Amino acid sequence: MEIRPIKTEQDYQESIHRIEELWGSKRDTPEGDELDLLCTLVESYEMAHYPIAPPDPIDAILFRMEQMGMTKTDMAKYLGSQSRVSEVLSRKRKLTLKMVKSLYKGLKIPAEILLA
């Protein structure tokens, strides 16, 4: 087992290939330890080179609505009136702090997404 830092795209691809070979290795074995280390290195490389942007707040609300089978009418409880819901979801009105708190508490949408 030769573990090296992942510095280049080639190092990254080789590490991914090795992870595929080691996938399913038992824990607390040399192969399992190598798999754990490689996964940690790959994760670090990906965070630096392929960052994932946080979702758009309105997209997050729409996704949660879909997950929970909610309608725009249901959202009035969190955003205010029916017209306010339409304005927010069509991006004509920004979320207020009160709306963010309500969505966070009621629908468990992370505040850091809603405040983005």
mmCIF file of the C-alpha atoms, coordinates in Angstrom:
data_MODEL
# 
_entry.id   MODEL 
# 
loop_
_atom_site.group_PDB 
_atom_site.id 
_atom_site.type_symbol 
_atom_site.label_atom_id 
_atom_site.label_alt_id 
_atom_site.label_comp_id 
_atom_site.label_asym_id 
_atom_site.label_entity_id 
_atom_site.label_seq_id 
_atom_site.pdbx_PDB_ins_code 
_atom_site.Cartn_x 
_atom_site.Cartn_y 
_atom_site.Cartn_z 
_atom_site.occupancy 
_atom_site.B_iso_or_equiv 
_atom_site.pdbx_formal_charge 
_atom_site.auth_seq_id 
_atom_site.auth_comp_id 
_atom_site.auth_asym_id 
_atom_site.auth_atom_id 
_atom_site.pdbx_PDB_model_num 
ATOM 1   C CA . MET A 1 1   ? 0.000   0.000  0.000   1.00 0.00 ? 1   MET A CA 1 
ATOM 2   C CA . GLU A 1 2   ? 1.588   3.213  -1.210  1.00 0.00 ? 2   GLU A CA 1 
ATOM 3   C CA . ILE A 1 3   ? -0.562  6.217  -0.356  1.00 0.00 ? 3   ILE A CA 1 
ATOM 4   C CA . ARG A 1 4   ? 0.486   9.560  -1.809  1.00 0.00 ? 4   ARG A CA 1 
ATOM 5   C CA . PRO A 1 5   ? -1.180  12.969 -1.835  1.00 0.00 ? 5   PRO A CA 1 
ATOM 6   C CA . ILE A 1 6   ? -3.452  13.628 -4.804  1.00 0.00 ? 6   ILE A CA 1 
ATOM 7   C CA . LYS A 1 7   ? -1.892  16.566 -6.638  1.00 0.00 ? 7   LYS A CA 1 
ATOM 8   C CA . THR A 1 8   ? -2.927  16.123 -10.258 1.00 0.00 ? 8   THR A CA 1 
ATOM 9   C CA . GLU A 1 9   ? -5.901  14.962 -12.260 1.00 0.00 ? 9   GLU A CA 1 
ATOM 10  C CA . GLN A 1 10  ? -3.945  11.806 -13.139 1.00 0.00 ? 10  GLN A CA 1 
ATOM 11  C CA . ASP A 1 11  ? -3.357  11.107 -9.424  1.00 0.00 ? 11  ASP A CA 1 
ATOM 12  C CA . TYR A 1 12  ? -7.080  11.622 -8.888  1.00 0.00 ? 12  TYR A CA 1 
ATOM 13  C CA . GLN A 1 13  ? -8.075  9.207  -11.669 1.00 0.00 ? 13  GLN A CA 1 
ATOM 14  C CA . GLU A 1 14  ? -5.624  6.574  -10.412 1.00 0.00 ? 14  GLU A CA 1 
ATOM 15  C CA . SER A 1 15  ? -7.043  6.931  -6.901  1.00 0.00 ? 15  SER A CA 1 
ATOM 16  C CA . ILE A 1 16  ? -10.604 6.515  -8.184  1.00 0.00 ? 16  ILE A CA 1 
ATOM 17  C CA . HIS A 1 17  ? -9.561  3.377  -10.072 1.00 0.00 ? 17  HIS A CA 1 
ATOM 18  C CA . ARG A 1 18  ? -7.887  1.967  -6.948  1.00 0.00 ? 18  ARG A CA 1 
ATOM 19  C CA . ILE A 1 19  ? -10.978 2.745  -4.854  1.00 0.00 ? 19  ILE A CA 1 
ATOM 20  C CA . GLU A 1 20  ? -13.067 0.766  -7.342  1.00 0.00 ? 20  GLU A CA 1 
ATOM 21  C CA . GLU A 1 21  ? -10.683 -2.177 -6.946  1.00 0.00 ? 21  GLU A CA 1 
ATOM 22  C CA . LEU A 1 22  ? -10.830 -1.975 -3.156  1.00 0.00 ? 22  LEU A CA 1 
ATOM 23  C CA . TRP A 1 23  ? -14.593 -1.383 -2.910  1.00 0.00 ? 23  TRP A CA 1 
ATOM 24  C CA . GLY A 1 24  ? -16.176 -3.859 -0.513  1.00 0.00 ? 24  GLY A CA 1 
ATOM 25  C CA . SER A 1 25  ? -12.989 -4.525 1.449   1.00 0.00 ? 25  SER A CA 1 
ATOM 26  C CA . LYS A 1 26  ? -13.534 -5.487 5.050   1.00 0.00 ? 26  LYS A CA 1 
ATOM 27  C CA . ARG A 1 27  ? -12.859 -2.948 7.776   1.00 0.00 ? 27  ARG A CA 1 
ATOM 28  C CA . ASP A 1 28  ? -9.710  -3.231 9.866   1.00 0.00 ? 28  ASP A CA 1 
ATOM 29  C CA . THR A 1 29  ? -7.806  -5.014 7.108   1.00 0.00 ? 29  THR A CA 1 
ATOM 30  C CA . PRO A 1 30  ? -4.935  -3.513 5.132   1.00 0.00 ? 30  PRO A CA 1 
ATOM 31  C CA . GLU A 1 31  ? -7.232  -3.169 2.097   1.00 0.00 ? 31  GLU A CA 1 
ATOM 32  C CA . GLY A 1 32  ? -9.981  -1.593 4.204   1.00 0.00 ? 32  GLY A CA 1 
ATOM 33  C CA . ASP A 1 33  ? -7.519  0.880  5.691   1.00 0.00 ? 33  ASP A CA 1 
ATOM 34  C CA . GLU A 1 34  ? -6.206  1.755  2.225   1.00 0.00 ? 34  GLU A CA 1 
ATOM 35  C CA . LEU A 1 35  ? -9.783  2.296  1.021   1.00 0.00 ? 35  LEU A CA 1 
ATOM 36  C CA . ASP A 1 36  ? -10.539 4.628  3.954   1.00 0.00 ? 36  ASP A CA 1 
ATOM 37  C CA . LEU A 1 37  ? -7.397  6.678  3.336   1.00 0.00 ? 37  LEU A CA 1 
ATOM 38  C CA . LEU A 1 38  ? -7.970  6.941  -0.406  1.00 0.00 ? 38  LEU A CA 1 
ATOM 39  C CA . CYS A 1 39  ? -11.580 8.006  0.101   1.00 0.00 ? 39  CYS A CA 1 
ATOM 40  C CA . THR A 1 40  ? -10.442 10.752 2.452   1.00 0.00 ? 40  THR A CA 1 
ATOM 41  C CA . LEU A 1 41  ? -7.819  11.967 -0.015  1.00 0.00 ? 41  LEU A CA 1 
ATOM 42  C CA . VAL A 1 42  ? -10.267 11.894 -2.936  1.00 0.00 ? 42  VAL A CA 1 
ATOM 43  C CA . GLU A 1 43  ? -12.888 13.769 -0.919  1.00 0.00 ? 43  GLU A CA 1 
ATOM 44  C CA . SER A 1 44  ? -10.354 16.463 -0.074  1.00 0.00 ? 44  SER A CA 1 
ATOM 45  C CA . TYR A 1 45  ? -9.251  16.771 -3.702  1.00 0.00 ? 45  TYR A CA 1 
ATOM 46  C CA . GLU A 1 46  ? -12.843 16.975 -4.929  1.00 0.00 ? 46  GLU A CA 1 
ATOM 47  C CA . MET A 1 47  ? -13.750 19.665 -2.395  1.00 0.00 ? 47  MET A CA 1 
ATOM 48  C CA . ALA A 1 48  ? -10.831 21.775 -3.625  1.00 0.00 ? 48  ALA A CA 1 
ATOM 49  C CA . HIS A 1 49  ? -11.216 21.142 -7.362  1.00 0.00 ? 49  HIS A CA 1 
ATOM 50  C CA . TYR A 1 50  ? -14.913 20.376 -7.869  1.00 0.00 ? 50  TYR A CA 1 
ATOM 51  C CA . PRO A 1 51  ? -16.803 22.445 -5.288  1.00 0.00 ? 51  PRO A CA 1 
ATOM 52  C CA . ILE A 1 52  ? -20.577 22.111 -5.219  1.00 0.00 ? 52  ILE A CA 1 
ATOM 53  C CA . ALA A 1 53  ? -22.389 25.410 -5.001  1.00 0.00 ? 53  ALA A CA 1 
ATOM 54  C CA . PRO A 1 54  ? -25.217 25.622 -2.486  1.00 0.00 ? 54  PRO A CA 1 
ATOM 55  C CA . PRO A 1 55  ? -28.678 25.321 -4.011  1.00 0.00 ? 55  PRO A CA 1 
ATOM 56  C CA . ASP A 1 56  ? -30.704 28.357 -4.888  1.00 0.00 ? 56  ASP A CA 1 
ATOM 57  C CA . PRO A 1 57  ? -33.120 29.220 -2.016  1.00 0.00 ? 57  PRO A CA 1 
ATOM 58  C CA . ILE A 1 58  ? -36.231 29.118 -4.215  1.00 0.00 ? 58  ILE A CA 1 
ATOM 59  C CA . ASP A 1 59  ? -35.149 25.834 -5.797  1.00 0.00 ? 59  ASP A CA 1 
ATOM 60  C CA . ALA A 1 60  ? -34.684 24.437 -2.282  1.00 0.00 ? 60  ALA A CA 1 
ATOM 61  C CA . ILE A 1 61  ? -38.202 25.535 -1.303  1.00 0.00 ? 61  ILE A CA 1 
ATOM 62  C CA . LEU A 1 62  ? -39.693 24.038 -4.463  1.00 0.00 ? 62  LEU A CA 1 
ATOM 63  C CA . PHE A 1 63  ? -37.804 20.793 -3.871  1.00 0.00 ? 63  PHE A CA 1 
ATOM 64  C CA . ARG A 1 64  ? -39.069 20.567 -0.283  1.00 0.00 ? 64  ARG A CA 1 
ATOM 65  C CA . MET A 1 65  ? -42.606 21.306 -1.466  1.00 0.00 ? 65  MET A CA 1 
ATOM 66  C CA . GLU A 1 66  ? -42.338 18.447 -3.956  1.00 0.00 ? 66  GLU A CA 1 
ATOM 67  C CA . GLN A 1 67  ? -40.884 16.110 -1.324  1.00 0.00 ? 67  GLN A CA 1 
ATOM 68  C CA . MET A 1 68  ? -43.735 16.854 1.058   1.00 0.00 ? 68  MET A CA 1 
ATOM 69  C CA . GLY A 1 69  ? -46.497 16.968 -1.556  1.00 0.00 ? 69  GLY A CA 1 
ATOM 70  C CA . MET A 1 70  ? -47.251 20.604 -0.743  1.00 0.00 ? 70  MET A CA 1 
ATOM 71  C CA . THR A 1 71  ? -49.064 23.122 -2.895  1.00 0.00 ? 71  THR A CA 1 
ATOM 72  C CA . LYS A 1 72  ? -48.629 26.886 -3.126  1.00 0.00 ? 72  LYS A CA 1 
ATOM 73  C CA . THR A 1 73  ? -51.689 27.186 -0.912  1.00 0.00 ? 73  THR A CA 1 
ATOM 74  C CA . ASP A 1 74  ? -49.918 25.156 1.787   1.00 0.00 ? 74  ASP A CA 1 
ATOM 75  C CA . MET A 1 75  ? -46.990 27.575 1.645   1.00 0.00 ? 75  MET A CA 1 
ATOM 76  C CA . ALA A 1 76  ? -49.080 30.546 2.745   1.00 0.00 ? 76  ALA A CA 1 
ATOM 77  C CA . LYS A 1 77  ? -48.574 29.320 6.305   1.00 0.00 ? 77  LYS A CA 1 
ATOM 78  C CA . TYR A 1 78  ? -44.825 29.938 5.931   1.00 0.00 ? 78  TYR A CA 1 
ATOM 79  C CA . LEU A 1 79  ? -44.618 32.865 3.523   1.00 0.00 ? 79  LEU A CA 1 
ATOM 80  C CA . GLY A 1 80  ? -47.748 34.881 4.181   1.00 0.00 ? 80  GLY A CA 1 
ATOM 81  C CA . SER A 1 81  ? -50.635 35.379 1.789   1.00 0.00 ? 81  SER A CA 1 
ATOM 82  C CA . GLN A 1 82  ? -51.255 33.419 -1.389  1.00 0.00 ? 82  GLN A CA 1 
ATOM 83  C CA . SER A 1 83  ? -50.073 36.389 -3.456  1.00 0.00 ? 83  SER A CA 1 
ATOM 84  C CA . ARG A 1 84  ? -46.880 36.600 -1.358  1.00 0.00 ? 84  ARG A CA 1 
ATOM 85  C CA . VAL A 1 85  ? -46.231 32.903 -2.062  1.00 0.00 ? 85  VAL A CA 1 
ATOM 86  C CA . SER A 1 86  ? -46.579 33.523 -5.808  1.00 0.00 ? 86  SER A CA 1 
ATOM 87  C CA . GLU A 1 87  ? -44.268 36.542 -5.659  1.00 0.00 ? 87  GLU A CA 1 
ATOM 88  C CA . VAL A 1 88  ? -41.578 34.653 -3.730  1.00 0.00 ? 88  VAL A CA 1 
ATOM 89  C CA . LEU A 1 89  ? -41.727 31.490 -5.830  1.00 0.00 ? 89  LEU A CA 1 
ATOM 90  C CA . SER A 1 90  ? -41.620 33.511 -9.069  1.00 0.00 ? 90  SER A CA 1 
ATOM 91  C CA . ARG A 1 91  ? -38.599 35.402 -7.671  1.00 0.00 ? 91  ARG A CA 1 
ATOM 92  C CA . LYS A 1 92  ? -40.349 38.764 -7.736  1.00 0.00 ? 92  LYS A CA 1 
ATOM 93  C CA . ARG A 1 93  ? -40.015 39.186 -3.951  1.00 0.00 ? 93  ARG A CA 1 
ATOM 94  C CA . LYS A 1 94  ? -37.067 38.287 -1.738  1.00 0.00 ? 94  LYS A CA 1 
ATOM 95  C CA . LEU A 1 95  ? -37.408 36.155 1.367   1.00 0.00 ? 95  LEU A CA 1 
ATOM 96  C CA . THR A 1 96  ? -37.674 38.142 4.591   1.00 0.00 ? 96  THR A CA 1 
ATOM 97  C CA . LEU A 1 97  ? -36.003 37.081 7.817   1.00 0.00 ? 97  LEU A CA 1 
ATOM 98  C CA . LYS A 1 98  ? -39.424 36.136 9.178   1.00 0.00 ? 98  LYS A CA 1 
ATOM 99  C CA . MET A 1 99  ? -40.023 33.868 6.160   1.00 0.00 ? 99  MET A CA 1 
ATOM 100 C CA . VAL A 1 100 ? -36.589 32.281 6.533   1.00 0.00 ? 100 VAL A CA 1 
ATOM 101 C CA . LYS A 1 101 ? -37.252 31.509 10.201  1.00 0.00 ? 101 LYS A CA 1 
ATOM 102 C CA . SER A 1 102 ? -40.645 30.054 9.369   1.00 0.00 ? 102 SER A CA 1 
ATOM 103 C CA . LEU A 1 103 ? -39.281 27.856 6.571   1.00 0.00 ? 103 LEU A CA 1 
ATOM 104 C CA . TYR A 1 104 ? -36.393 26.726 8.756   1.00 0.00 ? 104 TYR A CA 1 
ATOM 105 C CA . LYS A 1 105 ? -38.626 25.812 11.703  1.00 0.00 ? 105 LYS A CA 1 
ATOM 106 C CA . GLY A 1 106 ? -41.565 24.434 9.755   1.00 0.00 ? 106 GLY A CA 1 
ATOM 107 C CA . LEU A 1 107 ? -39.967 22.723 6.773   1.00 0.00 ? 107 LEU A CA 1 
ATOM 108 C CA . LYS A 1 108 ? -36.446 22.131 8.123   1.00 0.00 ? 108 LYS A CA 1 
ATOM 109 C CA . ILE A 1 109 ? -34.792 23.877 5.178   1.00 0.00 ? 109 ILE A CA 1 
ATOM 110 C CA . PRO A 1 110 ? -31.307 24.887 6.354   1.00 0.00 ? 110 PRO A CA 1 
ATOM 111 C CA . ALA A 1 111 ? -31.076 28.617 7.058   1.00 0.00 ? 111 ALA A CA 1 
ATOM 112 C CA . GLU A 1 112 ? -27.717 28.891 5.267   1.00 0.00 ? 112 GLU A CA 1 
ATOM 113 C CA . ILE A 1 113 ? -29.446 27.836 2.032   1.00 0.00 ? 113 ILE A CA 1 
ATOM 114 C CA . LEU A 1 114 ? -32.335 30.234 2.509   1.00 0.00 ? 114 LEU A CA 1 
ATOM 115 C CA . LEU A 1 115 ? -30.013 33.143 3.293   1.00 0.00 ? 115 LEU A CA 1 
ATOM 116 C CA . ALA A 1 116 ? -27.787 32.589 0.236   1.00 0.00 ? 116 ALA A CA 1 
# 
